[in-house]
Amino acid sequence: MKTEYDVVIIGAGASGLMCAAQAGKRGRRVIVLDQAPKPGRKILISGGGRCNFTNRRVSAQNYISSNPHFVKSALSRYRPQDFIDLVRQYGIRFTEREHGQLFCTGSAGQILDMLLAECRSAGVCLAFKISITGIERQGSSSRGFRICTARESIEASSLVIATGGLSMPAAGATPFGYKVAGQFGIPVVEPRPGLVPFTFQSGDKAVLAPLAGISVKARVRTGSASFKEQLLFTHRGLSGPVILQASSFWQPGARLTIDLFPDGNLGDLLETLRQTRPKRHLKSVLAEHLPTRLVQARIDEKLLNCPIHTLSRQGLERVIDEIHAWKIQPGGTEGYRTAEVTVGGIDCRRFSSKTMESQDVPGLYAIGEVLDVTGWLGGYNFQWAWSSAWAAGQVV
């Protein structure tokens, strides 16, 4: 059986549903295909079930890409306020947390329901449990495509790849989008897990695993990237917002530099106390600022039990270095299983930043996480999904 549409969108996630609604509003006949039994599974589990759907402060600096200017056009034409206005239109209540992050007051399901309502009102057809067996171009110079499934053959003038990355395979992530790009000769920037916890090397794990559950504010540097937020020790490694942020920039084999006292100057503090309270033990001073178990894991016990005035200059510098510039080489990351995003993806240098259309294959579009665009933690990836989908939806 053969059916015809103007637009076929592969992927019923955030970007796919948004693009479908936009195209449908323009009177385009749109169908969304997904292998999953239901739409938007990653939306539902995002933000602890409350969906960090955007951020009030979004700029190109909040994204990682081999083409750092690529995001500017779409982000400038469909802004966070545009999506906020849509959320308000549907009466969805939300709260603002630190750093401009916006979350649903209720559940993430409200965002999914809103997108599905937008699709219904635009006449979009949604099809699930679809296994795509092949994609063909209808002639080398044509904008047409034939998408073959186990059920039927679908023809359309525009094909949109909105399949996401490799993160969270339990939620249905697959490399399908990358395979489509490869089929049409479009390069893919090597994918790797992003916004993901680190694991310890075996030697560090023996010392640091007992700190599981401890959370402190820290500054973490890797390469030229630096972030200051909460750090969480786990049984397997390091997590928390600051680690997730750093992980997207980290290269295997590289070390992290961690400042466990980012809002103070331990050198100045100890120097002052050497003059004013010289008999205080180092352990009691540090315990006022950091968890005792963490201090004991970082500083030699002999130093901790010394009165401050007895510490040599070398000893003081060693203490300061252990707290302000702790260097550790992760064993790796927890991988795509727990990664929130994929760094890398379809090379966006081969796509129009205004329309999301391939420069090599007329009528082929890619949006959202499947592209080589990765946002920071904090609603930036959802905003890229909305903005890139909106841009494509105006022209497909």
C-alpha positions as CSV (number, residue, x, y, z in Angstrom):
1,M,0.0,0.0,0.0
2,K,1.2,3.5,-0.9
3,T,0.3,6.7,0.9
4,E,1.3,10.3,0.2
5,Y,2.2,13.1,2.6
6,D,3.9,16.5,2.2
7,V,6.2,15.8,5.2
8,V,7.4,12.7,7.0
9,I,9.0,13.2,10.4
10,I,10.9,10.3,11.9
11,G,10.9,10.5,15.7
12,A,8.0,11.5,18.0
13,G,10.1,13.2,20.6
14,A,10.4,16.9,21.6
15,S,11.7,18.2,18.2
16,G,9.7,15.8,16.1
17,L,6.3,16.7,17.6
18,M,7.1,20.5,17.7
19,C,8.1,20.4,14.0
20,A,5.0,18.4,13.0
21,A,2.7,20.9,14.7
22,Q,4.4,23.9,13.0
23,A,4.2,22.3,9.6
24,G,0.7,21.2,10.1
25,K,-0.4,24.7,11.0
26,R,0.8,25.7,7.5
27,G,-1.6,23.3,5.9
28,R,1.0,20.7,5.2
29,R,0.0,17.0,5.3
30,V,2.3,15.6,8.0
31,I,2.9,12.1,9.5
32,V,5.2,11.3,12.4
33,L,6.7,7.8,12.5
34,D,8.2,6.3,15.6
35,Q,9.4,2.8,16.5
36,A,8.2,3.2,20.1
37,P,4.7,2.3,21.3
38,K,4.1,5.8,22.7
39,P,5.5,9.3,22.0
40,G,7.8,11.5,24.1
41,R,9.3,9.0,26.5
42,K,12.4,11.2,27.2
43,I,10.2,14.2,27.8
44,L,8.3,12.2,30.5
45,I,11.5,11.3,32.4
46,S,13.3,14.6,32.0
47,G,13.9,16.9,34.9
48,G,13.1,14.2,37.5
49,G,9.6,14.0,35.9
50,R,9.0,17.7,35.9
51,C,10.7,18.6,32.5
52,N,13.2,21.4,32.6
53,F,11.6,22.7,29.4
54,T,13.7,25.8,28.8
55,N,16.0,28.4,30.3
56,R,15.3,32.1,30.5
57,R,18.9,32.9,29.5
58,V,19.9,31.1,26.3
59,S,22.8,32.0,24.0
60,A,25.1,30.3,21.5
61,Q,27.7,30.1,24.3
62,N,25.5,27.5,26.0
63,Y,26.0,24.9,23.2
64,I,28.8,22.6,22.0
65,S,29.2,22.1,18.3
66,S,31.8,21.7,15.6
67,N,30.0,24.7,14.1
68,P,29.5,27.0,17.1
69,H,27.6,29.7,15.1
70,F,25.0,27.2,13.8
71,V,22.6,27.6,16.6
72,K,22.3,31.4,16.4
73,S,19.7,31.8,13.7
74,A,17.2,29.3,15.1
75,L,17.6,30.5,18.7
76,S,17.1,34.1,17.7
77,R,13.9,33.4,15.8
78,Y,12.2,31.1,18.3
79,R,13.2,32.2,21.7
80,P,12.6,30.8,25.2
81,Q,9.8,33.4,25.7
82,D,8.0,32.0,22.6
83,F,7.8,28.6,24.2
84,I,6.9,30.1,27.6
85,D,4.0,31.8,25.9
86,L,2.9,28.5,24.5
87,V,3.1,26.8,27.9
88,R,1.1,29.7,29.4
89,Q,-1.5,29.4,26.7
90,Y,-2.2,25.8,27.8
91,G,-2.4,26.9,31.5
92,I,0.6,24.9,32.5
93,R,2.1,26.2,35.8
94,F,5.9,26.3,36.1
95,T,8.6,27.3,38.5
96,E,11.9,29.0,38.0
97,R,14.9,27.5,39.7
98,E,18.6,28.6,39.9
99,H,20.3,29.8,36.8
100,G,17.0,30.5,35.0
101,Q,15.9,26.9,34.7
102,L,12.1,26.5,34.2
103,F,10.3,23.3,35.4
104,C,6.7,22.2,35.3
105,T,5.1,22.6,38.7
106,G,3.1,19.5,37.9
107,S,4.5,16.8,35.7
108,A,6.4,16.5,32.5
109,G,3.4,14.9,31.0
110,Q,1.8,18.3,30.7
111,I,4.5,19.3,28.1
112,L,3.9,16.1,26.1
113,D,0.1,16.6,26.3
114,M,0.5,20.1,25.0
115,L,2.6,19.0,22.0
116,L,0.2,16.3,21.2
117,A,-2.7,18.7,21.4
118,E,-0.8,21.1,19.0
119,C,-0.3,18.2,16.6
120,R,-4.0,17.2,16.8
121,S,-5.2,20.7,16.1
122,A,-2.9,20.9,13.1
123,G,-4.2,17.6,11.6
124,V,-0.9,15.7,12.1
125,C,-1.0,11.9,11.8
126,L,1.0,10.0,14.4
127,A,2.0,6.4,13.8
128,F,3.8,4.2,16.4
129,K,5.4,0.8,16.5
130,I,6.7,1.5,13.0
131,S,9.7,-0.3,11.7
132,I,11.3,1.5,8.8
133,T,12.9,-0.9,6.4
134,G,14.3,1.6,3.8
135,I,14.5,5.2,2.7
136,E,14.8,6.0,-1.0
137,R,15.1,9.3,-3.0
138,Q,12.6,9.6,-5.8
139,G,15.2,10.5,-8.5
140,S,18.6,12.2,-7.9
141,S,17.4,15.7,-8.6
142,S,14.0,15.4,-6.9
143,R,12.9,16.6,-3.4
144,G,10.8,13.5,-3.0
145,F,11.4,10.5,-0.7
146,R,9.9,7.0,-0.3
147,I,9.9,5.6,3.2
148,C,9.3,1.9,3.3
149,T,7.8,0.3,6.4
150,A,6.6,-3.2,7.2
151,R,3.1,-1.9,6.7
152,E,3.2,0.5,3.7
153,S,5.3,2.7,1.4
154,I,5.0,6.4,2.2
155,E,6.0,9.1,-0.3
156,A,6.7,12.7,0.7
157,S,8.4,15.8,-0.6
158,S,10.2,16.5,2.8
159,L,11.8,14.1,5.2
160,V,12.8,15.3,8.7
161,I,15.1,13.3,10.9
162,A,14.2,13.9,14.6
163,T,15.5,10.7,16.1
164,G,17.7,12.1,18.8
165,G,21.0,10.8,19.9
166,L,22.3,7.7,21.7
167,S,21.6,8.7,25.3
168,M,19.2,6.6,27.4
169,P,18.8,3.5,25.2
170,A,16.2,2.3,27.7
171,A,14.0,5.2,26.5
172,G,14.3,4.0,22.9
173,A,17.5,5.8,21.7
174,T,19.1,4.3,18.6
175,P,21.7,5.3,16.0
176,F,19.0,5.3,13.2
177,G,19.4,9.0,12.4
178,Y,23.2,8.6,12.0
179,K,22.6,5.7,9.6
180,V,20.2,7.8,7.5
181,A,22.9,10.5,7.3
182,G,25.5,7.9,6.3
183,Q,23.1,6.6,3.6
184,F,23.1,10.0,2.0
185,G,26.8,10.6,2.4
186,I,26.5,13.2,5.2
187,P,29.3,12.9,7.8
188,V,28.6,12.3,11.5
189,V,30.8,13.9,14.2
190,E,31.8,11.0,16.5
191,P,29.1,10.7,19.2
192,R,30.0,10.3,22.9
193,P,27.9,10.5,26.1
194,G,27.3,14.0,27.6
195,L,25.8,15.3,30.8
196,V,26.9,12.0,32.4
197,P,28.5,11.0,35.7
198,F,32.1,10.0,35.9
199,T,33.4,6.7,37.2
200,F,36.5,6.3,39.5
201,Q,39.6,4.4,38.6
202,S,40.0,1.4,40.9
203,G,42.6,3.0,43.2
204,D,40.5,6.1,43.7
205,K,37.4,4.1,44.2
206,A,38.8,2.3,47.3
207,V,39.4,5.7,48.9
208,L,36.4,7.7,47.6
209,A,33.5,5.3,47.4
210,P,32.9,5.5,51.1
211,L,32.1,9.2,50.6
212,A,28.9,8.3,48.6
213,G,26.1,10.6,49.4
214,I,28.2,13.6,50.2
215,S,27.3,16.8,48.2
216,V,29.4,20.0,48.2
217,K,29.6,23.1,46.0
218,A,32.7,22.8,43.8
219,R,34.3,24.3,40.8
220,V,35.4,21.7,38.2
221,R,37.7,22.5,35.3
222,T,38.4,20.3,32.3
223,G,40.4,21.8,29.4
224,S,39.2,25.4,29.0
225,A,35.7,24.7,30.5
226,S,34.9,25.6,34.1
227,F,31.7,25.2,36.1
228,K,30.7,25.9,39.7
229,E,27.7,24.0,41.1
230,Q,27.0,21.0,43.4
231,L,29.2,17.9,43.2
232,L,27.9,14.6,44.4
233,F,30.0,11.6,45.4
234,T,28.5,8.2,44.5
235,H,29.6,4.6,45.1
236,R,30.9,4.5,41.5
237,G,32.3,8.0,40.9
238,L,31.4,11.6,40.7
239,S,28.0,13.1,39.8
240,G,25.9,16.2,40.5
241,P,25.3,19.2,38.2
242,V,28.9,20.4,38.1
243,I,30.1,17.0,37.0
244,L,27.4,16.6,34.4
245,Q,28.3,20.0,32.9
246,A,32.0,19.2,32.8
247,S,31.5,15.7,31.3
248,S,30.3,17.2,28.0
249,F,33.7,18.9,27.6
250,W,35.9,16.1,29.0
251,Q,38.1,14.0,26.8
252,P,39.0,10.4,27.8
253,G,42.3,10.3,29.7
254,A,42.1,13.9,30.8
255,R,42.2,15.0,34.4
256,L,39.7,17.1,36.3
257,T,40.8,20.0,38.6
258,I,38.4,20.3,41.4
259,D,38.1,23.3,43.8
260,L,36.3,22.1,46.9
261,F,36.2,25.5,48.5
262,P,35.2,27.7,45.5
263,D,33.7,30.6,47.3
264,G,36.6,31.2,49.7
265,N,40.4,31.4,49.9
266,L,41.7,28.7,52.2
267,G,45.2,30.3,52.2
268,D,44.0,33.6,53.5
269,L,41.8,31.9,56.1
270,L,44.6,29.8,57.5
271,E,47.0,32.7,57.4
272,T,44.6,34.8,59.5
273,L,44.0,32.0,62.0
274,R,47.8,31.4,62.4
275,Q,47.9,35.0,63.7
276,T,44.6,35.0,65.7
277,R,44.0,31.5,66.8
278,P,47.2,29.6,66.2
279,K,46.4,26.6,68.5
280,R,43.3,25.6,66.6
281,H,43.7,22.2,64.9
282,L,43.5,22.1,61.1
283,K,40.8,19.4,61.4
284,S,38.4,21.7,63.3
285,V,39.0,24.6,60.9
286,L,38.2,22.6,57.8
287,A,35.2,20.9,59.4
288,E,33.5,24.3,59.6
289,H,33.5,24.5,55.8
290,L,33.6,20.9,54.5
291,P,32.2,17.5,55.5
292,T,34.5,15.7,57.9
293,R,34.6,12.5,55.9
294,L,35.6,14.4,52.8
295,V,38.4,16.3,54.7
296,Q,39.7,13.1,56.1
297,A,39.8,11.5,52.6
298,R,41.7,14.5,51.1
299,I,44.2,15.5,53.8
300,D,46.8,13.4,55.6
301,E,45.7,12.6,59.2
302,K,49.0,13.9,60.7
303,L,48.4,17.3,59.1
304,L,44.8,17.4,60.3
305,N,45.7,16.8,63.9
306,C,48.3,19.6,63.9
307,P,47.7,23.0,65.5
308,I,47.8,25.5,62.7
309,H,50.8,27.4,64.0
310,T,52.9,24.2,63.8
311,L,52.3,23.6,60.1
312,S,55.2,24.4,57.8
313,R,54.8,26.6,54.8
314,Q,55.2,23.4,52.6
315,G,52.5,21.7,54.7
316,L,50.1,24.6,54.3
317,E,50.6,24.7,50.6
318,R,49.9,21.0,50.4
319,V,46.6,21.4,52.3
320,I,45.6,24.4,50.1
321,D,46.4,22.4,46.9
322,E,44.4,19.4,48.1
323,I,41.3,21.5,48.6
324,H,41.5,24.2,45.9
325,A,43.2,22.2,43.1
326,W,42.4,18.5,43.6
327,K,43.4,16.7,40.4
328,I,41.8,13.4,39.5
329,Q,41.6,11.4,36.4
330,P,38.2,9.6,35.9
331,G,38.2,6.0,34.8
332,G,35.5,7.0,32.3
333,T,31.9,7.9,32.3
334,E,28.8,5.8,33.0
335,G,28.1,5.9,29.3
336,Y,24.9,6.3,27.3
337,R,22.9,4.4,29.9
338,T,22.7,7.4,32.2
339,A,23.8,10.2,29.9
340,E,21.2,12.9,29.4
341,V,22.5,13.9,25.9
342,T,24.8,12.9,23.1
343,V,27.8,15.1,22.2
344,G,28.4,15.0,18.5
345,G,26.0,13.8,15.8
346,I,25.1,14.6,12.2
347,D,27.5,17.3,11.0
348,C,25.6,20.5,11.1
349,R,28.1,22.2,8.8
350,R,26.3,20.4,6.0
351,F,22.9,21.9,6.9
352,S,21.3,25.4,6.6
353,S,21.2,27.1,10.0
354,K,18.1,28.9,8.9
355,T,16.0,26.0,7.7
356,M,17.7,22.9,9.0
357,E,17.7,21.5,5.4
358,S,20.6,19.5,4.1
359,Q,22.9,21.3,1.7
360,D,23.6,18.0,-0.1
361,V,20.2,16.4,-0.2
362,P,17.3,18.7,-1.0
363,G,14.2,18.0,1.1
364,L,16.1,16.3,3.9
365,Y,16.1,18.0,7.3
366,A,17.6,17.2,10.7
367,I,16.5,18.8,14.0
368,G,17.2,18.4,17.7
369,E,19.7,16.2,19.3
370,V,20.5,14.1,16.3
371,L,22.5,17.1,15.0
372,D,26.0,17.9,16.3
373,V,24.6,20.4,18.8
374,T,24.7,19.8,22.6
375,G,23.4,22.1,25.2
376,W,24.5,22.6,28.8
377,L,22.5,21.2,31.6
378,G,19.5,23.5,32.5
379,G,16.9,23.4,29.8
380,Y,19.2,24.3,26.9
381,N,18.7,21.0,25.0
382,F,15.0,21.3,25.1
383,Q,15.2,24.9,23.8
384,W,17.3,23.7,20.9
385,A,14.7,21.1,20.2
386,W,12.0,23.8,20.1
387,S,14.0,26.3,18.1
388,S,15.4,23.9,15.5
389,A,12.0,22.3,15.0
390,W,10.2,25.6,14.7
391,A,12.8,26.7,12.0
392,A,12.3,23.5,10.0
393,G,8.5,23.6,10.5
394,Q,8.3,26.9,8.7
395,V,9.7,25.5,5.4
396,V,9.2,21.8,5.1
